[in-house]
Amino acid sequence: MSGKDDKQGKAKPAQTREDRLKAALKTNLGRRKAQTKARAKARPEGQEGTEPSTSKRET
């Protein structure tokens, strides 16, 4: 084996890692979009821009 083969062998795993990362990002983005759509659909009319409060307040 020559040094040339070694360089090509190392480039391929980096490429496959990049492809995996791209696929994971695309999947995550699709999931987040679907979640946002579901939340918007479940939200009553007139509460378009408000998020439910998650902070604990003492009254």
Helices and strands as residue ranges (DSSP letters): H 3-42
